[in-house]
């Protein structure tokens, strides 16, 4: 297949934004919402077509004197994230209320955020990746500042400052790749993969990358913006922010850190694994202590990002495969959690845990929404049969041989998830209803629909784990900086030794997702 689908993936949100501005004045907010969700839904369809019929790379000269080219491509690392981006964008738009305030501007900014994230996942040029990476900042800041909670201005400023530092670090890292490359400057991913860098230059570049993408994930101690912003952003925005935008950080660490700087990554990996374990424990313990559902979900997300960082630090074929699975599983689960919280907030007017009780009451509560919330909490806790279990299992199994202590700590932290899940559901779902306030209307089917789709996907991914783990076996095996001992014994891969790492070159048992 030609490169046309890659261009369409970027053109669709632009066309959608233009169409929204041209809609007649008589269009209702609900109809505008439906129109806005269509481009993202078409992206999902295009991604599925690309899965079955891999497109050729798109290479167009843009600013050759600067080394910037419109170089787009898909592989087993980016394809599942492209699919996740389109899916969660469409569901986030549909989760907005039917009477959304200033709908044209709101949904246009949502589509522009999608454009930035999609461009970063498709980019095969570091400068193009940087442009897309920075594009996300503008619409998200406006979405938080305009449609957030009572303290939305502070949340938007905090997000803006942290993201600006992230972007500056990314710019410095990309320029350093060119300046310190003995083979000559170049910004295409092929040039970065073959760059001739001194060990000292690799260390400095990796430090910048860790700051840039660690702020985007985020990971402790670079998480200062996350709980406050997640608590103040509106439900559609936080679904996009937690489910999709945060994956830019993980994807960047995998693509740039593990892929382009394997020796420096190996040297720093014990510290990266420690940061992942600390994030897992810190997020889980803080989630237990929260009295607001949104902040609880924010710290829960921070803890699961710690597991993702651990998997990337281990960098075995299995742990990197687990990292992709964890990105997908976390994206679905956190989107479902915040979709349910958004429904609760819309009907009750609060997300304060002490002010809520008895929502499982079949007559005056929100039993259907609470049922979906219970399933999402079970998935976050890693209950077998749901999406969180296979992802965490592969992460722990793949990381154990490289960092047993950090893996054990993260495993214990994962067990704390059940503590705050049970605590939350017990306080909010059960107990006596407050007769002076508990007169809430049940959610409509149209309001439940996005959460219901996510619920089905979370169950399906748990019952069919290859939906999470089967995308990127060949790519992650090629990127791994450590061999997986039991995989070596089982399939007999060819191992190439270097002075610092064991690099798995071929794994005969790993099927090609995207054949050439």
C-alpha positions in Angstrom: 0.0 0.0 0.0 1.2 3.5 -0.8 1.8 6.2 1.8 -1.6 7.9 1.5 -3.0 6.4 4.8 -0.2 8.1 6.7 -1.0 11.5 5.3 -4.7 10.9 5.9 -4.1 10.2 9.6 -2.8 13.8 9.9 -5.2 15.4 7.4 -8.3 14.1 9.1 -8.1 16.2 12.3 -7.2 19.3 10.3 -10.2 18.7 8.0 -12.4 18.1 11.1 -11.3 21.4 12.7 -12.1 23.3 9.4 -15.5 21.6 9.1 -16.4 22.6 12.7 -15.7 26.2 12.0 -18.0 26.1 8.9 -21.0 24.4 10.5 -24.2 26.5 10.4 -25.0 28.5 13.5 -28.1 26.4 14.2 -26.2 23.2 14.9 -26.7 22.0 18.5 -23.8 21.1 20.7 -24.7 17.4 20.5 -24.6 17.4 16.7 -21.3 19.3 16.7 -19.9 16.7 19.1 -20.9 13.9 16.7 -19.2 15.7 13.7 -16.0 16.2 15.8 -15.8 12.6 16.8 -16.0 11.4 13.1 -12.3 12.2 12.1 -10.9 10.3 15.1 -13.2 7.4 14.4 -11.9 7.3 10.8 -8.4 7.3 12.2 -9.2 4.1 14.0 -10.4 2.6 10.7 -7.3 3.7 8.9 -5.1 2.3 11.6 -6.8 -1.1 11.3 -6.3 -1.0 7.5 -2.6 -0.2 8.0 -2.4 -3.2 10.4 -3.6 -5.5 7.6 -2.0 -3.7 4.7 1.2 -1.9 5.9 1.7 1.4 4.1 4.9 2.6 2.6 6.8 5.4 4.3 6.0 8.9 3.3 9.1 11.0 2.6 8.8 14.6 1.4 11.4 17.3 1.5 10.3 20.3 3.6 13.2 22.4 4.9 16.3 20.5 3.7 18.7 23.2 4.8 17.6 22.6 8.4 17.4 18.9 8.1 13.6 18.9 8.5 11.6 16.5 6.3 8.0 15.2 6.3 9.1 11.7 7.0 6.3 9.5 8.3 6.1 5.8 9.0 4.5 3.0 11.0 6.0 0.0 12.7 5.0 -2.3 15.6 6.0 0.4 18.2 3.9 3.2 16.8 0.9 1.4 15.2 -0.8 0.3 18.5 -0.4 3.8 19.9 -1.8 5.4 16.7 -4.8 3.1 17.1 -5.1 4.0 20.8 -4.9 7.7 20.0 -7.7 7.6 17.5 -9.9 5.5 19.7 -9.5 7.5 22.9 -9.9 10.8 21.0 -13.2 9.8 19.6 -14.4 8.5 23.0 -13.2 11.5 24.8 -15.1 13.8 22.5 -18.3 11.7 22.9 -17.9 11.8 26.7 -18.4 15.5 26.6 -21.8 16.7 27.8 -24.5 17.3 25.2 -24.7 20.9 26.2 -20.9 21.5 26.0 -20.0 25.2 26.4 -18.5 26.8 23.2 -18.4 23.4 21.4 -16.7 24.5 18.2 -13.7 25.8 20.0 -13.6 23.0 22.5 -13.7 20.1 20.0 -11.4 21.9 17.6 -8.7 22.1 20.3 -9.3 18.4 21.0 -8.7 17.5 17.4 -5.5 19.7 17.3 -4.2 17.8 20.3 -4.9 14.6 18.4 -3.0 16.0 15.5 0.1 16.7 17.6 0.1 13.3 19.3 -0.5 11.5 16.0 2.3 13.4 14.3 4.7 12.4 17.0 3.8 8.8 16.7 4.2 8.8 12.9 7.3 11.0 12.7 10.6 9.5 11.4 12.5 12.7 11.7 13.6 14.1 15.1 12.8 17.7 14.2 9.3 16.7 13.0 8.8 14.7 16.2 9.8 17.9 18.2 7.3 20.0 16.3 4.5 17.6 16.9 5.6 17.2 20.6 5.4 20.9 21.1 2.1 21.3 19.2 0.3 19.3 21.9 1.2 22.0 24.5 -0.9 24.8 23.0 -4.4 23.3 22.7 -4.1 21.4 26.0 -3.2 24.5 27.9 -6.2 26.3 26.4 -8.5 23.3 27.1 -7.4 23.2 30.8 -7.5 27.0 31.3 -10.9 27.5 29.7 -13.0 24.5 30.6 -11.4 23.2 33.8 -12.5 23.4 37.5 -12.4 26.4 39.9 -8.6 26.4 40.0 -8.2 25.8 36.3 -5.9 28.9 35.7 -3.3 27.6 38.2 -3.5 24.1 36.7 -3.0 25.4 33.2 0.0 27.5 34.2 1.6 24.6 36.0 1.0 22.3 33.0 2.4 25.0 30.7 5.6 25.5 32.7 6.4 21.9 33.1 5.6 21.2 29.4 7.8 24.1 28.3 10.8 22.7 30.3 10.1 19.3 28.7 10.1 20.8 25.2 13.3 22.8 25.8 15.1 19.6 27.0 13.8 17.8 24.0 15.1 20.5 21.7 18.5 20.5 23.3 18.7 16.7 23.0 17.8 16.8 19.3 20.3 19.5 18.6 23.0 17.6 20.6 22.4 14.6 18.4 23.5 16.7 15.4 26.3 18.6 17.1 28.1 15.7 18.6 27.6 13.2 15.8 31.1 12.5 14.4 29.5 11.1 11.2 27.9 14.5 10.5 24.6 16.2 11.4 21.3 14.5 10.6 17.9 14.4 12.1 16.3 11.4 10.4 15.8 8.4 12.7 18.2 6.4 10.6 20.9 9.0 11.2 20.2 9.0 14.9 20.3 5.2 15.1 23.8 5.2 13.5 25.1 8.4 15.1 28.8 8.2 16.3 28.7 9.7 19.8 31.2 9.7 22.5 30.2 8.1 25.8 30.1 11.5 27.5 27.9 12.9 24.8 25.5 9.9 25.1 25.2 10.5 28.8 24.3 14.2 28.4 21.8 13.5 25.7 20.2 10.7 27.7 19.9 13.0 30.7 18.1 15.6 28.6 15.8 12.9 27.1 15.0 11.5 30.6 14.0 15.0 31.7 11.9 15.7 28.6 10.0 12.5 28.6 10.0 12.0 32.4 8.1 15.3 32.7 5.6 14.1 30.0 4.8 10.7 31.6 5.3 11.8 34.4 7.5 10.0 36.9 8.7 10.9 40.4 10.1 13.5 41.1 8.9 15.2 37.9 5.2 14.8 38.6 4.4 18.1 40.2 1.9 19.1 37.5 0.0 15.9 37.2 -2.3 15.5 40.3 -3.4 19.1 40.2 -4.0 19.2 36.5 -5.8 15.9 36.4 -8.0 17.2 39.3 -8.9 20.4 37.4 -9.2 19.4 33.8 -12.6 18.5 32.4 -13.4 14.8 31.8 -12.8 14.7 28.0 -9.5 16.6 28.4 -8.2 14.4 31.2 -9.1 11.2 29.2 -7.0 12.5 26.4 -4.2 13.7 28.7 -3.9 10.5 30.8 -4.8 8.0 28.2 -2.9 9.3 25.2 -0.6 12.3 25.8 1.2 10.6 28.7 2.2 7.8 26.2 4.3 10.3 24.3 6.7 10.2 27.2 6.9 6.4 27.3 7.1 6.2 23.5 9.9 8.8 23.4 12.0 6.9 26.0 11.6 3.7 24.1 12.3 5.2 20.6 15.1 7.6 21.6 16.5 6.3 24.8 16.5 2.5 24.3 16.6 2.7 20.5 19.3 5.4 19.8 21.4 5.3 23.0 21.5 1.7 24.1 24.9 1.8 25.8 24.1 4.9 27.9 20.6 3.4 28.7 22.3 0.3 30.0 24.6 2.3 32.2 21.8 4.4 33.6 19.2 1.7 33.8 19.6 0.8 37.5 18.7 4.4 38.4 15.8 4.5 35.9 14.5 1.2 37.4 14.8 2.8 40.9 12.8 5.8 39.7 10.1 3.5 38.4 9.9 1.5 41.6 9.7 4.7 43.7 7.0 6.1 41.4 5.0 2.9 41.8 5.2 3.0 45.6 4.7 6.8 45.8 1.7 6.7 43.5 0.0 3.8 45.3 0.5 5.2 48.8 -0.7 8.7 47.9 -3.8 7.2 46.2 -4.7 5.5 49.5 -4.6 8.9 51.3 -6.7 10.9 48.9 -10.2 12.2 49.7 -11.0 13.3 46.1 -11.7 10.7 43.4 -10.0 12.6 40.6 -6.8 13.0 42.6 -6.9 9.4 43.6 -7.1 8.4 39.9 -4.2 10.8 39.2 -1.9 9.1 41.8 -3.1 5.7 40.6 -2.0 6.6 37.1 1.4 7.8 38.4 1.9 4.4 40.1 1.2 2.6 36.9 3.6 4.8 35.0 6.2 3.6 37.4 5.7 0.0 36.2 6.1 1.2 32.7 9.4 2.9 33.5 10.6 -0.3 35.2 9.9 -2.3 32.1 11.7 0.2 29.9 14.7 0.2 32.3 15.0 -3.6 32.1 15.0 -3.5 28.3 14.7 -7.2 27.8 12.7 -8.4 24.8 9.8 -9.5 27.1 9.9 -6.3 29.3 9.8 -4.0 26.2 6.9 -6.0 24.9 5.3 -5.6 28.3 5.9 -1.8 28.1 3.8 -1.6 24.9 1.1 -3.8 26.5 1.2 -1.6 29.6 0.7 1.6 27.5 -2.3 0.1 25.8 -3.8 -1.4 29.0 -3.3 1.8 31.0 -4.7 3.9 28.3 -8.0 1.9 28.2 -8.2 1.6 32.0 -7.5 5.2 32.9 -9.9 6.4 30.3 -12.6 4.2 31.7 -11.9 5.3 35.2 -12.1 9.0 34.3 -15.2 8.4 32.1 -17.0 6.9 35.1 -15.8 9.7 37.4 -17.0 12.2 34.9 -20.5 10.6 35.0 -20.5 10.6 38.8 -19.5 14.3 38.9 -22.1 15.3 36.3 -24.9 13.7 38.2 -23.9 14.4 41.8 -21.9 17.7 41.4 -18.9 16.5 43.4 -16.0 14.1 43.4 -15.3 14.4 47.1 -15.2 10.9 48.6 -16.6 12.0 52.1 -19.6 13.6 50.4 -20.6 10.5 48.4 -22.1 7.2 49.5 -24.7 4.7 48.5 -24.2 5.1 44.7 -24.9 1.4 44.2 -28.5 2.0 45.4 -30.6 0.6 42.5 -33.4 3.2 43.0 -31.7 6.6 43.7 -28.0 5.8 43.1 -26.0 5.3 39.9 -25.7 1.5 39.9 -24.7 1.1 36.2 -22.0 3.7 36.4 -20.7 2.2 39.6 -20.6 -1.3 38.1 -18.3 0.0 35.3 -16.2 1.8 37.9 -15.8 -1.4 39.9 -14.7 -3.3 36.8 -12.2 -0.5 36.0 -10.8 -0.6 39.5 -10.4 -4.4 39.3 -8.6 -4.0 36.0 -6.3 -1.4 37.6 -5.6 -3.8 40.4 -4.5 -6.5 37.9 -7.4 -8.9 38.4 -7.1 -11.9 35.9 -9.4 -11.7 33.0 -9.1 -7.9 32.6 -6.6 -5.8 30.6 -4.4 -4.9 33.5 -3.4 -8.5 34.4 -1.5 -9.6 31.2 0.2 -6.3 30.9 1.6 -6.3 34.4 2.4 -10.0 34.3 4.6 -9.5 31.2 6.2 -6.4 32.8 7.1 -8.2 36.0 8.3 -11.4 34.2 10.4 -9.4 31.8 12.0 -7.2 34.4 12.7 -9.7 37.1 16.0 -11.0 35.6 17.4 -7.5 35.2 16.2 -5.8 38.4 14.8 -8.3 40.9 14.7 -5.8 43.8 13.0 -3.0 41.9 10.5 -5.6 40.4 9.7 -6.9 43.8 9.1 -3.4 45.2 6.9 -2.6 42.2 5.0 -5.9 42.7 4.2 -4.9 46.3 3.2 -1.5 45.2 0.8 -3.0 42.6 -0.8 -4.9 45.5 -1.6 -1.6 47.2 -3.9 -0.9 44.2 -6.4 -3.2 45.7 -6.3 -1.3 48.9 -7.4 2.1 47.5 -9.8 0.4 45.0 -11.6 -1.3 47.9 -11.5 1.8 50.0 -12.9 4.0 47.3 -15.7 1.6 46.2 -16.7 0.8 49.8 -17.1 4.5 50.7 -18.7 5.7 47.5 -20.7 2.7 46.4 -22.1 1.5 49.7 -23.5 3.2 52.9 -26.7 5.1 53.4 -27.8 7.7 50.9 -28.1 11.3 52.1 -31.8 12.0 51.8 -31.2 15.7 51.6 -29.0 15.5 48.5 -29.5 12.0 46.9 -32.1 12.7 44.3 -29.9 12.1 41.2 -31.2 11.3 37.7 -29.9 8.1 36.2 -27.3 8.3 33.4 -28.7 8.1 29.9 -27.5 5.4 27.4 -25.9 8.1 25.3 -23.9 9.3 28.3 -22.9 5.8 29.2 -21.8 4.8 25.7 -18.1 5.8 25.8 -17.6 4.1 29.1 -19.4 1.0 27.9 -17.2 0.8 24.8 -14.1 1.0 27.1 -15.6 -1.6 29.4 -15.9 -4.0 26.6 -12.4 -3.3 25.4 -10.9 -3.8 28.9 -12.7 -7.2 29.2 -11.7 -8.2 25.7 -8.1 -7.4 26.2 -8.0 -9.4 29.4 -9.6 -12.4 27.7 -7.5 -12.1 24.6 -4.0 -10.9 25.8 -2.4 -11.0 22.4 -4.5 -7.9 21.7 -2.0 -6.1 24.0 1.2 -8.2 23.6 1.1 -9.2 19.9 1.8 -5.9 18.2 5.6 -5.5 18.6 7.4 -8.7 19.2 9.9 -8.3 16.4 10.5 -4.6 17.0 11.1 -5.0 20.8 13.4 -7.9 20.2 15.5 -5.8 18.0 15.6 -2.9 20.5 16.4 -5.0 23.6 19.7 -4.3 25.3 19.6 -7.4 27.5 18.8 -11.0 26.6 16.0 -12.8 28.3 17.6 -16.0 29.7 14.7 -18.3 29.4 13.9 -17.0 25.9 17.5 -17.8 24.9 17.1 -21.3 26.1 13.7 -21.8 24.5 14.2 -20.4 21.0 18.0 -20.2 20.6 18.4 -16.6 19.4 21.6 -15.3 18.0 23.3 -13.1 20.6 25.8 -10.4 19.7 28.1 -9.3 22.5 29.4 -5.8 23.0 31.5 -4.3 25.7 28.5 -3.2 27.8 25.4 -5.1 26.7 23.9 -8.2 25.4 21.8 -7.4 22.3 19.2 -9.8 21.0 19.6 -9.8 17.3 17.0 -12.4 16.2 14.2 -14.2 17.8 12.9 -16.9 15.4 9.7 -17.3 17.4 8.6 -13.7 17.2 6.2 -13.1 14.3 6.5 -10.1 12.1 3.6 -7.7 12.7 4.3 -5.5 9.7 5.9 -7.5 6.9 7.9 -5.6 4.4 
